[in-house]
Amino acid sequence: MDVLREKLNYNSNNVSLCMKQFTKQEHYEIIRLLLATGRRDISICKHDCVNDYVDKLLTDLNVKSSECLKSTNDAQF
């Protein structure tokens, strides 16, 4: 989570992440980070693991959805 926080705060490159590697609590932390940083150049693979409320928040934030091409064991952001 610290690496993601640094990427969102200090990198200007696009960030891609897979929600499968984060806990349910960290999903909400990601939402808070996105709101705090104002970044919208994020691609998120929801990996069918986010609940409906988190999915709606990500949709409202206009975050791009992507498909993770890696297997479920080695998905990384």
C-alpha positions as CSV (number, residue, x, y, z in Angstrom):
1,M,0.0,0.0,0.0
2,D,2.9,2.4,0.7
3,V,4.3,1.8,-2.8
4,L,0.9,2.7,-4.3
5,R,0.7,5.8,-2.1
6,E,4.1,6.9,-3.4
7,K,3.1,6.2,-7.0
8,L,-0.1,8.3,-6.7
9,N,1.6,11.2,-4.9
10,Y,4.9,11.5,-6.8
11,N,4.8,9.8,-10.2
12,S,3.2,11.4,-13.2
13,N,3.1,8.2,-15.1
14,N,-0.1,6.1,-15.5
15,V,-0.7,3.7,-12.7
16,S,-2.4,0.3,-13.2
17,L,-3.4,-1.9,-10.3
18,C,-5.3,-5.0,-9.6
19,M,-7.8,-5.0,-6.7
20,K,-7.4,-8.7,-6.1
21,Q,-4.1,-8.1,-4.3
22,F,-5.7,-5.7,-1.8
23,T,-7.9,-6.4,1.2
24,K,-11.5,-5.1,1.4
25,Q,-10.3,-2.4,3.8
26,E,-7.6,-1.3,1.4
27,H,-10.2,-0.9,-1.4
28,Y,-11.6,2.0,0.6
29,E,-8.1,3.3,1.3
30,I,-7.5,3.4,-2.5
31,I,-10.7,5.4,-2.9
32,R,-9.5,7.9,-0.3
33,L,-6.1,8.2,-2.0
34,L,-7.8,8.8,-5.4
35,L,-9.9,11.5,-3.8
36,A,-7.0,13.1,-2.0
37,T,-4.6,13.1,-5.0
38,G,-7.1,14.0,-7.6
39,R,-5.5,11.6,-10.1
40,R,-7.7,10.1,-12.8
41,D,-5.0,8.5,-15.0
42,I,-5.4,5.2,-13.1
43,S,-6.4,1.9,-14.6
44,I,-8.0,-0.5,-12.2
45,C,-8.7,-4.2,-12.7
46,K,-11.6,-4.9,-10.5
47,H,-11.0,-8.7,-10.8
48,D,-14.6,-9.4,-9.6
49,C,-13.5,-8.8,-6.1
50,V,-14.9,-5.4,-5.3
51,N,-18.3,-4.9,-3.6
52,D,-21.1,-2.9,-5.3
53,Y,-20.4,0.2,-3.2
54,V,-16.7,0.3,-4.1
55,D,-17.6,-0.4,-7.8
56,K,-20.0,2.6,-7.7
57,L,-17.4,4.9,-6.1
58,L,-14.8,3.9,-8.8
59,T,-17.4,4.6,-11.5
60,D,-18.3,8.0,-10.0
61,L,-14.6,8.9,-9.9
62,N,-14.3,8.1,-13.7
63,V,-11.5,5.7,-13.1
64,K,-10.6,3.6,-16.1
65,S,-11.4,-0.1,-15.8
66,S,-9.0,-2.6,-17.3
67,E,-8.6,-6.3,-17.4
68,C,-5.6,-7.9,-15.6
69,L,-3.8,-10.2,-18.0
70,K,-1.8,-11.9,-15.4
71,S,-2.9,-15.0,-13.4
72,T,-4.5,-14.4,-10.1
73,N,-1.4,-15.5,-8.2
74,D,1.0,-13.0,-9.7
75,A,-1.1,-9.9,-10.4
76,Q,0.7,-6.7,-9.5
77,F,0.2,-3.0,-9.9
